[in-house]
């Protein structure tokens, strides 16, 4: 009697186990049904245009039911992470020059999802009141005026590499050192110097809201050491377009003009820390024609 009962229980457990395996198998095949994943990870660098478009997409995607996780990293770790599949997306790849080293190393493992801005430039800038300094060449022999330093951003940025390579081309090596820190620290030093009408030379780039806020000018670059205008690309991990077809379509249609990007950056910057996504939402609501052009309303 006990043996018969034991056999029935064993058979029941076997059936239940089979049902669990079938359910698990069906769940594992969810991606094969064509249903798009709704969890997406976006990495971003602390450059204002990247902060702006990352929070814009975070708002737009969450509005469409996605779970969006964003993480701030330096450029190197973002590219290395993309190549390993985490994060899924990066919206501020500067090509062909600024991120050339990263692209050479990791580009074959990534998906280029399109260009959304094509006038990105790297620059050396000083306050307008330094009227006798209008070219990078004019910095030579004036190192003591600037404390022998160019105030830069994070050390892993392509802008930092380009600036270091620029110094010997203008005979500034030895007279100036690039002081790297962060974009936030550079902007704080720029504000302090301009408030006090003191000399300062910084690394900057277009697009950036600093040109509208501070009395600064780009130095001419007759040797072309800072490079030509570049394109800003959206880049995904391998398999991104297959896993996120809706998002891929949005990215391939995504374009911003100088004026649109500047207004988005200003909205977010003026909102303050912690209010980036709310500011992006308000900008999107105020610019429905821009949003409709790539997100289909």
ZIGIGI-V968714 format. One record per residue. RES is the residue in one letter. NEAR is the number of other C-alpha atoms within 8 Angstrom. D_CENTER is the distance of its C-alpha to the mean C-alpha in Angstrom with 1 decimal. Layout:
BEGIN
{{RES,NEAR,D_CENTER} {RES,NEAR,D_CENTER}}
END
This chain:
BEGIN
{{X,4,70.6} {X,5,67.8} {X,6,66.9} {X,7,66.6} {X,8,64.4} {X,8,62.2} {X,8,61.9} {X,8,60.9} {X,8,58.2} {X,8,56.9} {X,8,56.7} {X,8,54.9} {X,8,52.3} {X,8,51.8} {X,8,51.3} {X,8,48.8} {X,8,46.8} {X,8,46.8} {X,8,45.5} {X,8,42.6} {X,8,41.7} {X,8,41.8} {X,8,39.6} {X,8,37.1} {X,8,37.3} {X,8,36.7} {X,7,33.6} {X,7,32.2} {X,8,32.7} {X,9,30.8} {X,10,28.0} {X,6,30.8} {X,6,31.8} {X,6,28.9} {X,7,27.5} {X,9,23.8} {X,8,22.1} {X,7,21.1} {X,8,18.9} {X,12,15.3} {X,12,12.8} {X,13,9.0} {X,13,7.0} {X,17,4.1} {X,11,4.6} {X,10,7.1} {X,7,6.5} {X,9,8.2} {X,11,7.1} {X,12,3.7} {X,11,6.4} {X,13,8.7} {X,9,7.9} {X,12,7.1} {X,11,10.4} {X,12,12.0} {X,8,11.7} {X,11,12.8} {X,11,15.7} {X,9,16.6} {X,11,16.7} {X,10,18.6} {X,7,20.9} {X,6,21.6} {X,7,22.5} {X,10,19.6} {X,9,18.9} {X,11,15.2} {X,8,14.1} {X,10,10.7} {X,8,10.3} {X,8,8.7} {X,10,9.1} {X,12,9.2} {X,10,8.1} {X,8,11.7} {X,8,12.1} {X,13,9.2} {X,11,10.9} {X,9,14.2} {X,10,13.6} {X,15,12.6} {X,12,15.8} {X,7,17.7} {X,9,16.7} {X,9,14.7} {X,13,12.0} {X,13,12.7} {X,14,9.4} {X,13,5.9} {X,12,4.9} {X,12,3.7} {X,11,6.7} {X,12,9.0} {X,11,12.5} {X,8,15.3} {X,8,15.5} {X,10,12.6} {X,11,11.5} {X,9,15.1} {X,7,16.2} {X,10,13.7} {X,10,14.4} {X,8,18.1} {X,7,18.1} {X,11,16.3} {X,9,16.0} {X,7,19.3} {X,8,18.2} {X,12,15.2} {X,12,15.3} {X,8,14.0} {X,11,13.7} {X,9,13.9} {X,12,13.0} {X,13,12.1} {X,11,12.4} {X,9,14.7} {X,9,15.4} {X,13,12.8} {X,11,14.9} {X,12,15.1} {X,11,18.0} {X,11,20.5} {X,12,21.8} {X,14,24.8} {X,13,26.6} {X,8,28.8} {X,6,31.9} {X,8,31.8} {X,6,33.7} {X,5,34.9} {X,10,31.4} {X,9,29.9} {X,10,28.9} {X,12,27.3} {X,7,30.8} {X,10,32.2} {X,10,30.6} {X,11,33.1} {X,7,35.9} {X,8,34.3} {X,12,32.4} {X,7,34.7} {X,7,33.6} {X,11,30.1} {X,6,31.2} {X,10,30.2} {X,11,26.5} {X,13,23.3} {X,13,21.0} {X,15,17.6} {X,16,14.3} {X,11,13.4} {X,9,15.6} {X,9,13.3} {X,10,11.2} {X,8,12.3} {X,10,13.5} {X,15,15.8} {X,10,17.2} {X,11,17.9} {X,11,19.5} {X,9,21.7} {X,9,22.8} {X,10,23.6} {X,11,26.1} {X,9,28.9} {X,9,28.7} {X,10,29.9} {X,7,32.1} {X,11,30.1} {X,9,29.9} {X,5,32.0} {X,9,32.2} {X,11,28.5} {X,9,26.2} {X,11,22.5} {X,9,21.9} {X,10,18.6} {X,10,17.5} {X,10,14.4} {X,11,13.0} {X,7,15.1} {X,9,18.1} {X,13,17.8} {X,9,17.8} {X,8,20.7} {X,9,22.6} {X,10,22.1} {X,9,23.4} {X,8,26.3} {X,11,27.3} {X,12,27.4} {X,7,29.2} {X,6,31.8} {X,7,31.8} {X,7,31.2} {X,11,29.8} {X,11,26.3} {X,12,24.1} {X,12,20.3} {X,15,17.3} {X,10,15.2} {X,9,13.4} {X,9,13.7} {X,11,12.6} {X,11,13.1} {X,10,15.6} {X,7,17.4} {X,9,19.4} {X,6,21.0} {X,6,21.7} {X,9,23.1} {X,10,25.8} {X,9,24.0} {X,9,24.1} {X,9,22.5} {X,12,24.9} {X,7,26.3} {X,10,25.5} {X,6,28.7} {X,5,28.0} {X,7,24.6} {X,10,23.3} {X,10,19.8} {X,8,19.5} {X,6,19.5} {X,9,17.2} {X,12,14.3} {X,14,12.7} {X,14,9.1} {X,15,9.3} {X,15,8.6} {X,14,9.8} {X,15,12.0} {X,16,14.4} {X,10,17.9} {X,8,19.8} {X,13,16.9} {X,10,18.7} {X,6,21.9} {X,9,20.9} {X,10,18.9} {X,10,20.8} {X,7,20.3} {X,8,16.5} {X,11,16.6} {X,8,18.9} {X,10,16.8} {X,12,13.8} {X,11,16.3} {X,9,17.7} {X,11,14.7} {X,8,15.0} {X,9,14.6} {X,7,16.9} {X,7,16.6} {X,6,18.7} {X,8,16.9} {X,11,13.5} {X,11,15.3} {X,8,17.3} {X,11,14.5} {X,13,12.9} {X,9,16.4} {X,11,17.3} {X,14,14.7} {X,9,15.4} {X,6,19.1} {X,9,19.1} {X,8,18.4} {X,6,17.1} {X,5,17.6} {X,9,17.9} {X,13,14.4} {X,12,15.2} {X,7,18.7} {X,11,17.5} {X,15,15.3} {X,11,18.4} {X,8,20.6} {X,10,18.7} {X,11,18.8} {X,7,22.5} {X,6,23.1} {X,8,21.6} {X,9,23.1} {X,6,23.5} {X,9,19.8} {X,11,19.2} {X,9,22.3} {X,10,21.3} {X,12,18.7} {X,9,19.4} {X,6,23.2} {X,6,24.1}}
END
